[in-house]
C-alpha cells in the first residue's frame, strides 16, 4: 500500500474515453481521500507535460497519467531520466503501452492497483525520434496516414480507426525512404516503416511481437512498395502474429538515420507533423520508471 505521506500527482484528460476523465476526478478524490492527491485537469495540448514538470519540481513520489496515449506520451516524456515513477490509468482508445505492461484497462481497477501498490516498478527503455520521445512505437507511411485521418474522426473508438484505414487505402501513396548504413541499406518507396519499443500497438495489434521494453533495442519493420493485395496479406500476418509475405525488411537497431519524403509521422498512436525530412532515431536504455503493481 502507498505511504500516506507521499505526494501523488494525477494528470487527467477530462474529454478522454467519452468523458470518463471527468468521472475519474471524483473517483480519485474518493479513493485517495487519505492521501491528499494533487489533481490537475488538462485543457489543451502541452498541459500534461507542464503539470508533470511541476510534479517533479515539487518532488512528487509518483505521477499518474489518466488519459489516452497522447496524455501518456506528454507525462512520460517529462519524466524521462527522473527518479519519479509513472503510473498509468488508461482511458483512451488504443492504450498500447498499458496493454504491453498488462495494466488493467478498467480505470477503477487501474486506480486500485495504484492504491494497493506493492511498489513493483519496471525501468523501461525509451525511443527517440529527433527531439520527440516515444514509448510504444513510431512510424511513417500507411500507419501514420491512418493516424492522421483518425485524429480528425469524431469517434475515437475502434470503428473510427477502421474507417480511417479505409480512407487511407483510398488516398495513400507510397513514401520514399532512404535508410543510411551501417544497418541494412534501403532506398526506394515503402508502404510502412515502423519502429517498435513495445510489442503492442493500440487495440492489441502488433507489428513486432518480439519487441521488448527492456532489451536496449528497437525493432524495425519495413514493408516495401507492394500491391494492396500483398499489403493486406502482410497485415493479416501481423494480426495473427505470422510471417506472411516476403516484401519486408526487419532489423533490430540501437540507432538509425533515414530521409523520408513524407512529413507525416505517428508517435505512440498520435499524429505528428515533421519539420524535417531527416530523422535520427535512437534508444535510451532504462530511462523511465513505471509502477506496474
PyMOL commands that set and color helices and strands:
alter all, ss='L'
color gray80, all
select helices_A, chain A and resi 16-18+20-31+47-57+69-79+96-100+107-115+142-150+158-171+202-204+228-240
alter helices_A, ss='H'
color red, helices_A
select strands_A, chain A and resi 8-13+38-42+62-67+85-90+121-129+132-134+137-141+175-179+186-196+218-224+248-253+255-260+264-267+270-273+278-291
alter strands_A, ss='S'
color yellow, strands_A
deselect
rebuild
show_as cartoon
